Amino acid sequence: MAARKKIADDTPVADLTRGDKISLLRRSIKDKFKGRAMLTTGSEFEAPYTCVRLPTRIISLDLALGGGFPAGGVSEIIGAESSAKTTLLNRIFHVQQELHGSDTALAIAMTEHRYDKMHARQNCGVKVALSKKEIASMESTMRRKFTDEEIKDLRAQVGELDEINADTIEKLYESVLEVIGSNLFQVVGIDSWGNFLTNDMADGNMEDRTYGGAAGVNTLFCNKAAPLFTMPDENGDMNYTALIGINHYRAKIAGANAKASMMTNMNIQGGHALKHLKLVSLYLASKPTWATVGGKNRKVGRTVSWEIIKGKAGCSDGGKGEFNIIYGHGIDVEEANIMTGVEWGVIKQSGSWLKVYDPSDGAELMRAQGSTNLAEQLRLDPALHLHLCDQVLRFAADKDGINIVTNYKRP
C-alpha cells in the first residue's frame, strides 16, 4: 500500500479530497480521546482471530472452527452434566502446552470448586504440578513413599497455570478482567458461568431469594471485557487472549419474577448477557459407550456429539461431529482423526488396511490393519499424529478453499 501523504495543517479546505478529510477525522478522534477511541483504516488494524487460532487437535472440530477456537475474544462451551465440557477445555490447555512449552500461560477461574488437577493430568494430558500436601496425601492413601522420579513427575508443570478464585462473582470478574487485560495469557477459562454468588446474595441469608442476581453482573462484565479485545494496549498491541467459558443447562426457577434465558431451545445461565460478546458457542451432548469386559457389559466411556450453534470470526454455525472418550484415557483423538483423515483422502482405506499418506508428495508414512491398530501406532508416534493433523487441515484448505488459520502463536 502506498504511504499515506501528510496533510499540512494550513491546507485550504477546498483543496482537501474526501480521503484527506477522513485522514484528518482519524487524527482528530485519536487526539480528542488520547488514543482511547479510534477511527482506523482497514489496512492498519488487525483482528487477532484472523492471525491465531487455538486448536484442539480434533481435526473435524478444528476444521469447523476455522483452525481452532479464535484468539482475542470469547467462546463458550455449553452442555448438560457429563458432556465433556471441562475435558474439552483441558484439551485446549494441553495443546497450548505442547505448542508453547515453557512460554505457556494459562488461567482458570473457578466458581464451583477447585481446579481438578488429577483429572487434567490423567485424562487430558495437562502438565500441572501437584502440591506437597497433595502428594503426601496420595502417599498416605497408597501406603508407600513415591520415588524421587515419581515426585519429580508429580511436581512437573509446563509453563504457567494459575487458578483464579474469589468469594463473590464481582471480585472474580474483576480479577479475570485484570488477567485478560495483561495480554500475557494464551487462554483464560471460566468454570463455570452456571454458578455465581453475587455481593447481594453474599450479604443476605438463606431465606432470601434473589432471582436473576447475576444478570446485571454478567452484563457489566461483558461491557468491560469488550474494549479489552477491541482496543490496542498502550504499546499498540492487540489482545490475543482467548476467554473460553463453560456453561450448562439450568432448570427454570419457580417464582413470579423468574424468567429463564433462552439460547435456541436451551436454558443457559447468563445467555442474554453473554450472547453478543461471544464469537463461538459450541454445544456438547454425550451418551454412554458400552463394551463387553470380562464377560460383562460395562460402561467404558462416552460418545460426545458437538455442534457449533454460534460461529463468527472465521467459522460458521452448523458444523457437527463427534468423538469418543475412554475412561482412564480421555478423548480418543487418534481414532477420531483417522476417520477424518479417511474422509479427506489423507488416509487411504483398502479392505481392513489403512495407509497414511503425505498429500504433498504421495509418500506412504504409516500403515496398519484396522483403525484400532493405526490409532495405537499414532499414540506411539505423536510427531506423525501431529503431522497428520496439519496435513488434513492444509489439504482441506487447499482442496475446498476452506478458510483455515494454521498459525497458533501470536505474531
WOCORZI-V639395 format. One record per residue. N is the residue number from 1. RES is the residue in one letter. SS is DSSP state (a for helix, b for strand, c for the rest). OMEGA is omega in radians with two decimals (none if undefined). Layout:
{{N & RES & SS & OMEGA} {N & RES & SS & OMEGA}}
This chain:
{{1 & M & c & 3.14} {2 & A & c & 3.14} {3 & A & c & 3.14} {4 & R & c & -3.09} {5 & K & c & 3.10} {6 & K & c & -3.09} {7 & I & c & 3.11} {8 & A & c & -3.09} {9 & D & c & -3.08} {10 & D & c & 3.12} {11 & T & c & 3.11} {12 & P & c & -3.12} {13 & V & a & -3.11} {14 & A & a & -3.12} {15 & D & a & -3.08} {16 & L & c & 3.02} {17 & T & c & 3.07} {18 & R & a & 3.12} {19 & G & a & 3.10} {20 & D & a & -3.11} {21 & K & a & 3.11} {22 & I & a & 3.09} {23 & S & a & 3.09} {24 & L & a & 3.11} {25 & L & a & 3.09} {26 & R & a & -3.12} {27 & R & a & -3.11} {28 & S & a & -3.13} {29 & I & a & -3.14} {30 & K & a & -3.14} {31 & D & a & -3.09} {32 & K & a & -3.07} {33 & F & c & 3.06} {34 & K & c & 3.07} {35 & G & c & -3.12} {36 & R & c & 2.91} {37 & A & c & -3.01} {38 & M & c & 2.89} {39 & L & c & -2.97} {40 & T & c & 3.10} {41 & T & c & -3.02} {42 & G & a & -3.09} {43 & S & a & -3.03} {44 & E & a & 3.06} {45 & F & c & -3.11} {46 & E & c & 3.00} {47 & A & c & -3.06} {48 & P & a & -3.09} {49 & Y & a & 3.02} {50 & T & a & -3.11} {51 & C & a & -3.00} {52 & V & c & 3.00} {53 & R & b & 3.10} {54 & L & b & -3.02} {55 & P & c & 3.01} {56 & T & c & -2.98} {57 & R & c & 2.89} {58 & I & c & -2.85} {59 & I & a & -3.09} {60 & S & a & 3.13} {61 & L & a & 3.13} {62 & D & a & 3.08} {63 & L & a & -3.12} {64 & A & a & -3.12} {65 & L & c & -3.12} {66 & G & c & 3.14} {67 & G & c & -3.11} {68 & G & c & 3.10} {69 & F & b & -3.07} {70 & P & b & 3.00} {71 & A & c & 3.05} {72 & G & c & 3.14} {73 & G & b & -3.03} {74 & V & b & 3.02} {75 & S & b & -3.09} {76 & E & b & 3.04} {77 & I & b & -3.02} {78 & I & b & 3.06} {79 & G & b & 3.08} {80 & A & c & 3.10} {81 & E & c & 3.09} {82 & S & c & 3.11} {83 & S & c & 3.03} {84 & A & c & 3.13} {85 & K & a & -3.13} {86 & T & a & 3.12} {87 & T & a & 3.14} {88 & L & a & 3.09} {89 & L & a & 3.08} {90 & N & a & 3.08} {91 & R & a & 3.09} {92 & I & a & 3.08} {93 & F & a & -3.11} {94 & H & a & -3.12} {95 & V & a & 3.08} {96 & Q & a & 3.09} {97 & Q & a & 3.07} {98 & E & a & -3.06} {99 & L & a & -2.96} {100 & H & a & 3.12} {101 & G & a & -3.07} {102 & S & a & 3.09} {103 & D & a & 3.13} {104 & T & c & 3.04} {105 & A & b & -3.10} {106 & L & b & 3.06} {107 & A & b & 3.12} {108 & I & b & 3.10} {109 & A & b & -3.04} {110 & M & b & 3.11} {111 & T & c & -3.03} {112 & E & c & -3.09} {113 & H & c & 3.06} {114 & R & c & -3.14} {115 & Y & c & -3.09} {116 & D & c & -3.09} {117 & K & a & -3.13} {118 & M & a & 3.08} {119 & H & a & -3.13} {120 & A & a & -3.11} {121 & R & a & -2.95} {122 & Q & a & -3.02} {123 & N & a & -3.05} {124 & C & a & 3.08} {125 & G & c & 3.13} {126 & V & c & 3.10} {127 & K & c & 3.12} {128 & V & c & -3.03} {129 & A & c & 2.97} {130 & L & c & 3.12} {131 & S & c & 3.11} {132 & K & a & 3.12} {133 & K & a & 3.11} {134 & E & a & 3.13} {135 & I & a & 3.12} {136 & A & a & 3.12} {137 & S & a & 3.10} {138 & M & a & 3.10} {139 & E & a & 3.13} {140 & S & a & -3.14} {141 & T & a & -3.09} {142 & M & a & 3.11} {143 & R & c & 3.02} {144 & R & c & 3.09} {145 & K & c & 3.06} {146 & F & c & 3.03} {147 & T & c & 3.10} {148 & D & a & -3.14} {149 & E & a & 3.12} {150 & E & a & 3.12} {151 & I & a & 3.10} {152 & K & a & 3.12} {153 & D & a & -3.12} {154 & L & a & 3.14} {155 & R & c & -3.09} {156 & A & c & 3.08} {157 & Q & c & 3.10} {158 & V & c & 3.12} {159 & G & c & -3.14} {160 & E & b & 3.00} {161 & L & b & -3.05} {162 & D & b & 3.08} {163 & E & b & 3.11} {164 & I & b & 3.11} {165 & N & c & 3.06} {166 & A & c & -3.10} {167 & D & c & 3.01} {168 & T & c & -3.08} {169 & I & a & 3.11} {170 & E & a & -3.14} {171 & K & a & 3.13} {172 & L & a & 3.12} {173 & Y & a & 3.10} {174 & E & a & 3.11} {175 & S & a & 3.11} {176 & V & a & 3.12} {177 & L & a & 3.09} {178 & E & a & -3.12} {179 & V & a & 3.11} {180 & I & a & -3.10} {181 & G & a & 3.12} {182 & S & a & -3.12} {183 & N & c & -3.12} {184 & L & c & -2.98} {185 & F & c & 3.03} {186 & Q & c & -3.09} {187 & V & b & 2.91} {188 & V & b & 3.12} {189 & G & b & 3.01} {190 & I & b & -3.12} {191 & D & b & 0.12} {192 & S & c & 3.05} {193 & W & c & -3.05} {194 & G & c & -3.10} {195 & N & c & -3.09} {196 & F & c & 2.93} {197 & L & c & 3.14} {198 & T & c & 3.09} {199 & N & a & -3.14} {200 & D & a & 3.11} {201 & M & a & -3.11} {202 & A & a & -3.11} {203 & D & a & -3.13} {204 & G & c & 3.07} {205 & N & c & -3.00} {206 & M & c & 3.12} {207 & E & c & -3.13} {208 & D & c & 3.11} {209 & R & c & -3.13} {210 & T & c & -3.12} {211 & Y & c & 3.09} {212 & G & c & -3.07} {213 & G & c & -3.10} {214 & A & c & -3.04} {215 & A & a & -3.14} {216 & G & a & 3.13} {217 & V & a & 3.10} {218 & N & a & -3.14} {219 & T & a & 3.14} {220 & L & a & 3.11} {221 & F & a & 3.13} {222 & C & a & 3.13} {223 & N & a & -3.14} {224 & K & a & -3.10} {225 & A & a & -3.04} {226 & A & a & -3.13} {227 & P & a & 3.08} {228 & L & a & -3.13} {229 & F & a & -3.05} {230 & T & a & -3.10} {231 & M & c & 3.04} {232 & P & c & 3.11} {233 & D & c & -3.07} {234 & E & c & 3.09} {235 & N & c & -3.12} {236 & G & c & -3.10} {237 & D & c & 3.04} {238 & M & c & -3.12} {239 & N & c & -3.12} {240 & Y & c & 3.12} {241 & T & c & 3.02} {242 & A & b & 3.02} {243 & L & b & -3.11} {244 & I & b & -3.11} {245 & G & b & 3.06} {246 & I & b & 3.09} {247 & N & b & -3.12} {248 & H & b & 3.13} {249 & Y & b & 2.96} {250 & R & c & 3.10} {251 & A & c & 3.05} {252 & K & c & -3.09} {253 & I & c & 3.11} {254 & A & c & 3.12} {255 & G & c & -3.03} {256 & A & c & -3.05} {257 & N & c & -3.07} {258 & A & c & 3.05} {259 & K & c & -3.09} {260 & A & c & 3.07} {261 & S & c & -3.06} {262 & M & b & 2.93} {263 & M & b & -2.90} {264 & T & c & -3.14} {265 & N & c & -3.03} {266 & M & b & 3.00} {267 & N & b & -3.01} {268 & I & b & 3.07} {269 & Q & c & 3.08} {270 & G & c & -3.02} {271 & G & a & -3.10} {272 & H & a & -3.10} {273 & A & a & -3.02} {274 & L & a & -2.92} {275 & K & a & -3.09} {276 & H & c & -3.09} {277 & L & c & -3.00} {278 & K & b & 2.99} {279 & L & b & -3.08} {280 & V & b & 2.91} {281 & S & b & -3.13} {282 & L & b & -3.12} {283 & Y & b & 3.12} {284 & L & b & 2.99} {285 & A & b & -3.09} {286 & S & b & 3.06} {287 & K & b & -3.09} {288 & P & b & 3.02} {289 & T & b & -3.08} {290 & W & b & 3.08} {291 & A & b & 3.10} {292 & T & b & -3.13} {293 & V & b & -3.13} {294 & G & c & 3.11} {295 & G & c & -3.14} {296 & K & b & 3.11} {297 & N & b & -3.05} {298 & R & b & 3.06} {299 & K & b & -3.03} {300 & V & b & -3.13} {301 & G & b & 3.14} {302 & R & b & 2.98} {303 & T & b & -3.06} {304 & V & b & 3.03} {305 & S & b & 3.13} {306 & W & b & 3.09} {307 & E & b & 3.06} {308 & I & b & -3.10} {309 & I & b & 2.92} {310 & K & b & -3.12} {311 & G & b & 3.04} {312 & K & c & 3.02} {313 & A & c & 3.05} {314 & G & c & 3.02} {315 & C & c & -3.12} {316 & S & c & 3.13} {317 & D & c & 3.08} {318 & G & c & 3.12} {319 & G & c & -3.10} {320 & K & b & 3.06} {321 & G & b & 3.10} {322 & E & b & 3.02} {323 & F & b & -3.13} {324 & N & b & 2.99} {325 & I & b & 3.10} {326 & I & b & -3.13} {327 & Y & c & -3.13} {328 & G & c & -3.14} {329 & H & c & -3.10} {330 & G & b & -3.12} {331 & I & b & 3.11} {332 & D & c & -3.05} {333 & V & a & -3.06} {334 & E & a & -3.13} {335 & E & a & 3.13} {336 & A & a & -3.09} {337 & N & a & 3.05} {338 & I & a & 3.14} {339 & M & a & 3.12} {340 & T & a & 3.10} {341 & G & a & 3.08} {342 & V & a & -3.12} {343 & E & a & -3.09} {344 & W & c & 3.04} {345 & G & c & 3.07} {346 & V & c & 3.01} {347 & I & b & -3.14} {348 & K & b & -3.14} {349 & Q & b & 3.10} {350 & S & b & -3.02} {351 & G & c & 3.11} {352 & S & c & -3.09} {353 & W & b & 3.10} {354 & L & b & -3.11} {355 & K & b & 3.12} {356 & V & b & -3.12} {357 & Y & b & 2.99} {358 & D & c & -3.09} {359 & P & c & -3.07} {360 & S & c & -3.11} {361 & D & c & 3.10} {362 & G & c & -3.12} {363 & A & c & 3.08} {364 & E & b & -3.09} {365 & L & b & -3.10} {366 & M & b & 3.03} {367 & R & b & 3.11} {368 & A & b & 3.11} {369 & Q & b & 3.14} {370 & G & c & -3.10} {371 & S & a & 3.13} {372 & T & a & 3.13} {373 & N & a & 3.12} {374 & L & a & 3.10} {375 & A & a & 3.13} {376 & E & a & 3.09} {377 & Q & a & 3.12} {378 & L & a & 3.08} {379 & R & a & -3.13} {380 & L & a & -3.13} {381 & D & c & -3.08} {382 & P & a & -3.12} {383 & A & a & 3.12} {384 & L & a & 3.10} {385 & H & a & 3.10} {386 & L & a & 3.10} {387 & H & a & 3.11} {388 & L & a & 3.13} {389 & C & a & -3.11} {390 & D & a & -3.11} {391 & Q & a & 3.14} {392 & V & a & 3.14} {393 & L & a & -3.13} {394 & R & a & 3.13} {395 & F & a & 3.12} {396 & A & a & 3.14} {397 & A & a & -3.10} {398 & D & a & -3.02} {399 & K & a & -3.04} {400 & D & a & 3.13} {401 & G & c & 3.12} {402 & I & c & 3.14} {403 & N & c & -3.09} {404 & I & c & 3.06} {405 & V & c & -3.12} {406 & T & c & 3.04} {407 & N & c & -3.02} {408 & Y & c & 3.13} {409 & K & c & -3.10} {410 & R & c & -3.10} {411 & P & c & none}}
